[in-house]
Amino acid sequence: MSPANTILILADDDPDDRLLTREAFEEAGYQGTFQFVEDGRQLLEYLDHSRKSLPGIILLDLNMPRMSGYEALSELKADQALRRIPIIVLTTSSADEDVLRSYDLGVNSFITKPASFQELTEVAKRVIDYWLETVKLPPQH
């Protein structure tokens, strides 16, 4: 799957963070589709309705209303059809307990949101390089 054909979905309740993350990925050269949801419940609903065109990667904030990133992560990893989608936690937290809990629930990577747009763009470049250009993602069915 080429990076341009990969769908990224960002689950984050903060509209400014959603906008900045999209802009950072575009600045970093991402040309694929970027989808947004505001919480874990919307993420699961989106994925349930999109079974034929699942995202290649999920970027997941931890602290969201209605359903947290932890709850969504737990449900995603329990679902046979969704558990292989790589999930990258992208959150403001750097607390060890959040890192440990995320990995215990099956997250593939944990990234603390950087303070500046330039640093976020660098993170986006690394995500693109590793997750979209280096590793082989599971086929979408």
Backbone bond lengths (Angstrom), bond angles and torsions (degrees), N, CA, C in turn:
res aa  C-N    CA-C-N  psi(-1)  N-CA   C-N-CA  omega(-1)  CA-C   N-CA-C  phi
1 M - - - 1.449 - - 1.521 108.10 -
2 S 1.293 116.39 128.63 1.461 119.42 -179.52 1.522 109.50 -82.97
3 P 1.336 117.34 154.52 1.463 120.10 179.78 1.526 113.34 -55.37
4 A 1.325 117.37 -35.19 1.468 120.23 -178.34 1.525 111.89 -68.83
5 N 1.341 117.48 -22.41 1.461 120.99 -179.93 1.517 112.79 -94.34
6 T 1.313 117.25 -2.63 1.448 121.66 -176.33 1.523 110.40 -86.97
7 I 1.322 115.22 131.26 1.458 121.43 175.50 1.521 107.87 -92.08
8 L 1.328 116.40 127.64 1.460 121.91 171.46 1.515 107.33 -105.53
9 I 1.313 116.45 138.73 1.460 119.76 174.05 1.522 107.92 -123.02
10 L 1.312 115.47 133.26 1.457 122.27 179.31 1.518 108.30 -112.39
11 A 1.335 115.92 121.53 1.461 121.75 174.23 1.522 107.60 -103.27
12 D 1.333 116.19 107.17 1.465 121.67 -177.38 1.520 107.48 -156.52
13 D 1.322 116.96 132.12 1.456 120.25 -177.58 1.523 114.12 -81.51
14 D 1.329 117.58 -11.48 1.465 121.10 -177.54 1.530 110.44 -92.42
15 P 1.354 118.24 113.86 1.465 120.10 -177.71 1.535 113.10 -61.46
16 D 1.339 117.32 -34.44 1.460 119.63 177.94 1.531 111.10 -65.91
17 D 1.320 116.72 -41.60 1.467 120.14 177.66 1.527 111.29 -64.28
18 R 1.333 116.89 -39.00 1.473 119.54 177.97 1.524 109.97 -61.76
19 L 1.332 116.88 -46.65 1.461 121.30 -179.31 1.529 111.04 -63.41
20 L 1.319 117.63 -47.94 1.466 120.87 -179.45 1.527 111.90 -62.87
21 T 1.314 116.91 -39.06 1.468 120.03 179.67 1.518 110.24 -65.77
22 R 1.328 117.54 -45.34 1.463 119.76 176.95 1.522 111.02 -59.70
23 E 1.325 116.79 -46.41 1.468 120.19 179.74 1.526 111.70 -62.64
24 A 1.327 117.55 -38.22 1.469 120.58 178.60 1.523 110.65 -65.36
25 F 1.319 117.86 -41.76 1.466 120.39 178.36 1.528 110.83 -66.85
26 E 1.321 118.01 -40.02 1.465 120.58 176.63 1.523 110.48 -63.76
27 E 1.331 116.81 -43.76 1.473 121.78 177.48 1.532 110.75 -60.50
28 A 1.331 115.60 -33.59 1.461 121.12 -179.49 1.531 112.40 -80.05
29 G 1.328 117.10 -4.38 1.462 120.54 175.73 1.514 116.01 105.59
30 Y 1.322 118.19 3.92 1.462 119.98 178.91 1.526 109.83 -70.45
31 Q 1.336 116.07 129.09 1.463 120.65 -177.82 1.523 112.66 -120.10
32 G 1.316 117.02 6.26 1.463 120.46 -178.82 1.518 111.55 -83.13
33 T 1.305 115.01 -167.07 1.457 122.68 -178.39 1.523 109.79 -86.69
34 F 1.318 115.60 134.19 1.459 122.00 177.10 1.521 107.41 -116.49
35 Q 1.321 117.88 121.08 1.457 122.96 177.92 1.522 108.71 -111.00
36 F 1.323 116.69 152.93 1.461 121.34 -179.38 1.515 110.73 -129.06
37 V 1.315 115.51 142.71 1.460 123.31 169.02 1.527 106.81 -135.56
38 E 1.329 116.30 158.28 1.458 120.43 -172.37 1.522 114.55 -98.10
39 D 1.324 117.93 -11.00 1.464 120.01 178.83 1.521 109.56 -164.66
40 G 1.328 114.61 176.80 1.458 119.90 -177.55 1.517 113.50 -62.61
41 R 1.328 117.21 -36.13 1.474 120.48 179.59 1.523 110.13 -64.03
42 Q 1.340 117.48 -45.73 1.473 120.35 177.47 1.525 110.80 -62.97
43 L 1.321 117.38 -36.05 1.464 120.40 177.91 1.521 110.69 -60.77
44 L 1.324 117.07 -48.86 1.465 120.23 -179.71 1.525 111.43 -64.56
45 E 1.339 117.10 -38.83 1.471 120.28 177.58 1.529 110.45 -64.31
46 Y 1.329 117.12 -44.18 1.466 121.48 177.91 1.528 110.23 -58.41
47 L 1.320 116.82 -48.64 1.462 120.59 -178.08 1.525 111.66 -65.53
48 D 1.331 116.62 -36.15 1.461 120.16 178.91 1.525 111.05 -64.10
49 H 1.328 117.53 -34.97 1.467 122.00 -179.75 1.518 112.71 -87.08
50 S 1.326 117.72 -8.48 1.473 121.64 -174.58 1.521 111.97 -118.43
51 R 1.295 118.29 31.80 1.468 121.76 -174.43 1.530 112.74 -58.47
52 K 1.327 117.87 -24.92 1.471 119.89 -178.80 1.521 112.98 -88.63
53 S 1.325 118.02 -16.27 1.465 120.66 177.11 1.528 108.90 -137.45
54 L 1.327 114.59 68.54 1.459 121.00 -178.72 1.517 111.02 -72.11
55 P 1.323 117.01 153.28 1.465 119.21 177.57 1.518 111.22 -69.20
56 G 1.325 115.79 155.01 1.455 120.81 175.05 1.508 111.10 -79.72
57 I 1.328 116.73 -29.09 1.461 122.67 -178.83 1.524 109.27 -145.74
58 I 1.334 115.14 143.67 1.456 121.62 172.94 1.524 107.75 -113.68
59 L 1.329 116.20 126.70 1.462 122.75 171.68 1.527 105.67 -100.06
60 L 1.326 116.96 122.91 1.458 121.09 -167.43 1.524 111.89 -126.85
61 D 1.322 116.36 120.45 1.458 121.20 170.78 1.531 107.31 -79.31
62 L 1.316 117.29 153.44 1.464 120.00 -178.68 1.518 113.04 -89.83
63 N 1.324 117.22 -41.18 1.466 121.58 -172.85 1.524 110.46 -100.14
64 M 1.332 114.28 98.49 1.465 120.76 -179.91 1.522 108.74 -137.62
65 P 1.345 117.05 154.52 1.472 120.08 177.61 1.535 111.02 -72.67
66 R 1.293 115.79 172.10 1.476 125.96 179.32 1.518 112.82 61.44
67 M 1.328 117.77 -58.99 1.455 120.69 177.32 1.523 107.89 -144.05
68 S 1.308 116.19 121.19 1.468 121.14 -177.27 1.531 111.16 -71.98
69 G 1.313 114.76 168.46 1.446 120.22 174.99 1.522 111.88 -61.61
70 Y 1.326 116.88 -35.84 1.467 120.45 177.89 1.521 111.22 -61.59
71 E 1.330 115.87 -47.04 1.462 120.24 -179.11 1.531 110.66 -63.92
72 A 1.321 116.31 -43.31 1.467 120.17 178.79 1.528 110.35 -63.90
73 L 1.319 116.84 -43.97 1.462 121.22 179.11 1.522 110.81 -58.66
74 S 1.304 116.89 -44.53 1.460 121.54 179.07 1.530 111.33 -60.47
75 E 1.328 116.71 -45.14 1.475 120.24 179.89 1.525 111.61 -68.48
76 L 1.327 117.42 -39.36 1.470 120.63 179.36 1.518 111.63 -62.48
77 K 1.321 116.12 -44.81 1.462 119.86 -177.48 1.528 112.19 -72.90
78 A 1.342 117.85 -17.53 1.459 121.69 176.57 1.531 112.12 -86.96
79 D 1.318 117.85 -12.28 1.462 122.95 -177.01 1.529 109.69 -93.13
80 Q 1.311 116.19 117.45 1.470 122.20 -177.10 1.532 112.62 -54.74
81 A 1.317 117.61 -36.73 1.465 121.19 -176.23 1.528 112.86 -81.27
82 L 1.336 117.84 -17.97 1.468 121.03 -174.39 1.523 113.69 -113.53
83 R 1.300 118.63 -15.41 1.472 121.83 -170.58 1.512 114.51 -63.21
84 R 1.333 118.15 -20.34 1.465 120.22 -178.20 1.526 113.87 -87.52
85 I 1.327 117.46 -9.77 1.467 119.46 178.05 1.526 107.76 -67.68
86 P 1.330 118.41 122.96 1.461 119.37 177.75 1.528 110.99 -62.54
87 I 1.322 114.69 134.48 1.460 121.30 -179.67 1.525 108.54 -119.70
88 I 1.321 114.76 125.14 1.459 122.28 178.07 1.519 107.36 -112.59
89 V 1.321 116.55 115.74 1.460 119.41 173.03 1.524 107.26 -72.06
90 L 1.322 115.72 127.35 1.460 123.30 176.63 1.518 105.81 -127.84
91 T 1.329 116.16 100.56 1.450 121.24 -169.39 1.521 111.29 -142.31
92 T 1.315 116.74 165.77 1.460 120.24 178.26 1.522 112.04 -77.02
93 S 1.310 117.37 -18.92 1.455 121.11 -175.87 1.531 112.33 -74.36
94 S 1.326 114.51 146.15 1.458 120.13 169.18 1.525 109.44 -129.02
95 A 1.331 116.08 14.57 1.461 121.85 -177.13 1.532 110.70 -67.25
96 D 1.313 115.33 135.74 1.467 120.58 -179.54 1.522 111.89 -55.31
97 E 1.335 117.43 -39.30 1.466 119.34 -178.17 1.528 111.46 -65.94
98 D 1.333 118.20 -32.58 1.466 120.76 176.51 1.527 110.86 -70.90
99 V 1.323 116.18 -40.45 1.469 120.69 177.31 1.525 109.70 -62.00
100 L 1.334 117.05 -50.58 1.464 121.23 -178.57 1.529 111.79 -61.77
101 R 1.324 116.76 -46.52 1.468 120.06 -179.26 1.532 110.96 -61.96
102 S 1.333 116.53 -40.33 1.466 120.24 179.74 1.529 111.11 -62.80
103 Y 1.320 116.65 -47.27 1.469 119.70 179.10 1.525 111.37 -67.24
104 D 1.332 117.74 -36.50 1.467 120.30 176.52 1.525 111.09 -60.87
105 L 1.337 117.12 -31.89 1.465 121.26 179.21 1.529 112.80 -85.53
106 G 1.336 117.53 -4.10 1.462 120.00 172.92 1.511 116.89 105.49
107 V 1.335 118.30 13.27 1.463 119.56 178.62 1.530 109.71 -62.50
108 N 1.328 116.20 150.50 1.461 120.83 -179.65 1.524 112.84 -89.43
109 S 1.328 117.71 -29.31 1.463 122.60 177.91 1.522 108.56 -153.16
110 F 1.325 114.96 154.17 1.457 121.30 177.75 1.515 107.17 -129.20
111 I 1.336 116.88 121.06 1.463 122.35 -179.55 1.522 108.61 -127.15
112 T 1.338 115.54 128.18 1.455 120.60 173.20 1.528 107.93 -83.40
113 K 1.329 115.60 129.26 1.463 119.91 -179.35 1.526 109.81 -58.78
114 P 1.317 116.36 127.12 1.464 118.43 178.07 1.530 111.45 -72.73
115 A 1.338 114.60 163.64 1.461 120.85 -175.16 1.527 113.61 -77.99
116 S 1.331 118.11 -28.02 1.462 119.66 -175.50 1.531 111.38 -115.47
117 F 1.324 114.55 157.70 1.463 120.32 177.49 1.526 110.59 -62.82
118 Q 1.322 117.49 -39.26 1.463 120.87 179.58 1.533 110.45 -61.15
119 E 1.327 116.94 -43.23 1.470 120.15 178.22 1.529 111.06 -67.05
120 L 1.332 117.04 -37.43 1.464 120.38 177.25 1.522 110.36 -64.25
121 T 1.317 117.62 -38.68 1.465 121.20 177.01 1.528 110.47 -63.94
122 E 1.323 117.75 -38.88 1.472 121.14 176.57 1.530 110.70 -63.74
123 V 1.319 116.78 -41.94 1.465 120.69 175.98 1.525 109.85 -61.14
124 A 1.328 116.76 -44.71 1.468 120.74 178.88 1.523 110.71 -59.57
125 K 1.325 117.75 -41.56 1.472 120.59 177.92 1.517 111.03 -60.55
126 R 1.322 116.20 -42.38 1.474 120.02 179.81 1.527 110.96 -66.82
127 V 1.317 117.00 -40.55 1.468 120.79 177.98 1.525 109.60 -62.34
128 I 1.311 116.70 -47.29 1.465 121.12 179.06 1.526 110.16 -60.11
129 D 1.321 116.17 -48.64 1.462 120.30 -178.05 1.525 111.20 -59.55
130 Y 1.317 116.77 -48.57 1.460 119.35 -176.49 1.532 112.33 -76.52
131 W 1.337 116.95 -57.56 1.459 121.10 -171.14 1.523 114.08 -77.18
132 L 1.331 118.60 -26.77 1.462 119.56 -176.59 1.522 113.66 -108.63
133 E 1.327 117.79 -19.56 1.459 118.98 -177.14 1.524 113.90 -117.67
134 T 1.326 118.49 -23.39 1.459 120.80 -176.68 1.529 112.77 -100.16
135 V 1.311 117.03 -54.92 1.469 119.72 -175.94 1.525 110.52 -81.95
136 K 1.301 115.04 157.97 1.466 121.55 173.34 1.516 107.31 -95.45
137 L 1.309 116.20 116.32 1.455 121.74 178.77 1.522 110.09 -78.35
138 P 1.319 118.12 153.12 1.461 120.35 177.14 1.532 110.34 -62.64
139 P 1.336 116.94 145.31 1.471 118.55 177.83 1.533 110.71 -64.45
140 Q 1.316 115.43 146.87 1.464 120.66 177.79 1.518 108.27 -89.27
141 H 1.311 115.01 131.78 1.481 119.45 177.77 1.500 110.23 -125.06
